[in-house]
Amino acid sequence: MLHLGDYNYLEILRELDHGYYLGSEDGDVLLPRKYIPEGVHVGDMITVFVYRDSEDRLIATTLEPKAKVDQFACLQVKDISNFGAFMEWGLEKDLFVPYQNQHEPLHVGQWALVYVYLDESSDRLVGSTKLAPFLNYDDMPPQEGEEVQILIGPEKALGYQVMVNNGFLGMLYRNEIFKPLQSGEYTQGFVKKVRKDNRLDVSLQKQSYDEALEAAEAILAKLKAEGGTLSLTDKSSPELIYQTLGMSKKTFKKAIGALYKRGDVQLLPDSVSLSPKN
């Protein structure tokens, strides 16, 4: 059975001028010549993504879309028509999001979280920014402290809207961000809080007392390696702190606070330094 909107492992049946025809139980599928990898021949098996082209013909490609059927993606609006928006998703044919599937009107250049699904009435892949019907309400959400996969969504006033484990909507707050992020990328993170509606607050670093202790030891080691002084304070930028120590500004402040209480460091106007006892 051919899986539309997904990857299929198919046999190359024959070669024509315009490409290879691949065999499936639902009929032959064209793999255009421009997508044929070097070194493949008739009789070989090949993995391809199958969808419908602009003329609604089944087509195979070796290009990799940013999402397959029943997955979320963060996509950018490429064009607008009288019927909806077209999102760039890595294939020649853009993903169509009809107006009735839009949570709010989309505009060219905008990033949005989109769910990709197969419309049964048209047998076409379409997108929706109305996410609620596709969120995972049946399973228990990831718990606080659990490591999760995060899809970075559009940037909002408070931070980034994110999709967690391809099923739970969440927020990554601006004060938890200590490295450059790009809408549409995947990264690992940790659940900070599970809200009553199963929405999640997430962080890029695990939040724990043990982590602060580990960070404190890392700062001490760095201070000793740098001659006893680091040009960092609680006013330093998150980017500089991460570049110097590989930790978030929030973790840095907790660790410095612990070190100061222990008497291990001195806090100066433009730096932190080892105390005389060290």
N, C-alpha and C positions, 0 to 999 in steps of 0.2 A: 504493500500500500504506500502510495506517495504521500509524504507529509508536507503540506503546503505551509510556507513560512518557517520551515525548519531545515536542518541539514539532512541530506539523504545520501546513502552509499549505493551508487548505481553503476551498472556495467555500460561501457562504451560499446554500442552495437555497430555503428557504421559512421563513415566519414563522408561529408559533402563539402562543397566549396565554402559554405557559410558556417561550418562548424561540425561538431559531433552530435549524433543522436544517442541519448542514453535511454536504457530500457527500464520500465517500471510496470507494475500490475495495472496501473491506470493509464497506460499509453506511453509513447515515446516523448522525451523531453529534449529540447534543443539546448546544447551548450555552445553559444556563439564562439567563433574562432578566437576572438580577442581574449577570452577567458581560459583558453586551453593551456595548461601548464606544459612546460617543456618535458619531453621524454615519455609522454603517455601515448598509448596506441589503442586501436580497436581490440576489444577483449579485456582491457584493464578495468579495474574497479576504481571509482573516484568519488570523493566526498564533495558534494555541491549543495548550495542553498537554492531552494526552489520557491519561486513566487510567480506572479503574473506581471507581464510587461504592460506598456501603455495601451496595447491593443487587446489586453486580457488574455493573451496566450501564455501557457505555462512556459517558463524559461528557467534555465539553470545558470548559476554563476559561481565562480570561485572567490568573488568578493565576499567580505564578511560584514554583514550589517551590524549596527550597534545594539540591536535586540532582535530576538526571534519571537515567534508567536507565543503569547501568554507570558511575556516578560515586560518589565518596565525599562525605560531608557530616559535619559535627559537629552533632548534634541533641540536643535535651533531651527526657527522658522525661516524657510528659504523664500517662500512666495505665498501670496494670498490670491484667492479667486472668489467668484461670486458664490461658491459652494462650500468653501472651507480653506484650510491652511495646508501647505505642503512643507513637511519637515525633512531636513537632510539627515539620512540615517545610514549612509555608506554605500548605497546602491544607486544605479543610474536613475531608476524610478523612485521619486521621493515618496515618503509615507504621507498619505492623505488623512487629515483630521477634519471631518465634516463640522459645520457650525454647531449642529446639535450635540456633538461630542465635546465641545469646548466648555470648560468650567468658566472661563471668561474669554472675551475676544482676544485672539492672538494677533501679533503684529510682526512684521518682517524683522529679523535679527533677535527676536526674543527667545530665551531658553525656557523650556518647560518640561516637567515630568510627564511622560506619555506611556500609556499602556497599549501594547500591540496585541490585536486579537483578530481572529478570522470571522468576518461578517457572514453569517450563514445564508442570508438572503441573496447576497451578491457573489459569494465565494471569493471575496477579496480581502487582503490584509488592510486593516485600517487602524488608526490610532484614536485614543481618547485621553483628554486631560481631565475628565471627570473620573477621578481615581477611586472614589469611595466604593463603587460596585466591585472593584477588583482587589481591594485590600483583604488581607488574611485575618478574618474575624473568628474563624473556627478554631485555629490552633492557639496555644498559649504563646504570647509574645516572648522574645528573649528577655531574660531577667537581668536585673541590675548587676553590673560587673561583667556580664557575659561578652565575649569577643564576637563581633559581627562583621558582615560585609556591608559596606556603605557605598551607595551610588550617590555621588554629589549632584544635587539638583540645582535649580536656579538660586541666585543670590537674593536674599530678602533683607529687610531692614535690620533684623536681629542676627542674621547669619545666613546659613545655607539650609534650604529645605532638602531633605535627603530621603532616599528609599533604603530601608534596612532589610537585608535578606530577601529581597524581591517579594515583599509582602506587607511591610509595615512602614508607615509614614513617620518621619521624624524630623528633628531640628538639630543642627550643629551650630551652637551659638558662637558669635563672633569672638568672645573672650576665650573660647576653647580652641581657636585656630592659631597655629604657630608655624605654619608652612604654607606656601602658595598652593591654592586649589583651583581646579578648573571644572566648571560644570560639565557633567558627562563622564568624569573619571571615576574609577572604583578605588577604594582604599579600605583598610581595616580600621576598626574602631571599637568602642566599648559603650555599652548601655549605661547611662547615668541614672535615668529615671523612667519608669513605666507609668504613663498617665492613665486615667480611668477609661479613656476612649481607645486604649491600646496604642496611642501615639507615643513616640519615644524621644527622649532627650539623649543625645549621644555625645561622646568625646573621642578625640583622637588618641588619648592616652588613658590607661587604666587608672581609676581614681581609688587610691587606698593609702592607708598610713604607711604600709610597707614601702610603697612607691616613693613616698616623701623621704623615708630613711635611706633608700637606695640612692635617690637623687642627692641627698646630703653628702653621702660618701663619695659620689662622683664629683661633686663640687670641691670637696676637700682634696681629692686626687688631682683635679685640674689646677687648683690653687698652688699646690706643691710643685706641679710640673711647670707652672708659669712664674715661679719665683716668689709666690706668696700673694700676688695681687691679680685681680681680674677687673677689667674696666666695664663692670656691669653693676646696675642698681635696679631697684624696683620700678624705675622710670625708663629703663632700657626697652627697646622695641622687642616684640615677640620674635621677630625674624633674627635679630642679633643674638638673642638668648639661645634660640634653637641652633643657629649656626655655630655658636661657641660651645654649647653644652649638650645639644641634642635633646632638649626637653622643652615643655611649654612654659610660658611665663608664669602661669598659675602654679605649676609644680616647683619652679625655681623659687618663687616667693615663699611657698610653704617650707621648702628645704632650707633656704637662707634664714627664715624665722627660727627653725629648729636649731640650726647651727649657732645663731646669735644667743638663743636662750642657754645653750650649752657652754657658751663662752669660747667657741672655737673660731669665731670670725669677728672682725670689726667692720661696721658699716660706715663708709666714708661718703662724702657728697657725690663723688663721681666714680666710686669703685667699692669693691669688697676685698678685704685682705685678711690673712691669717692673724689670729690674736698672738700676742707675744709668747704665750705658752706653747704654741706650735712652731 
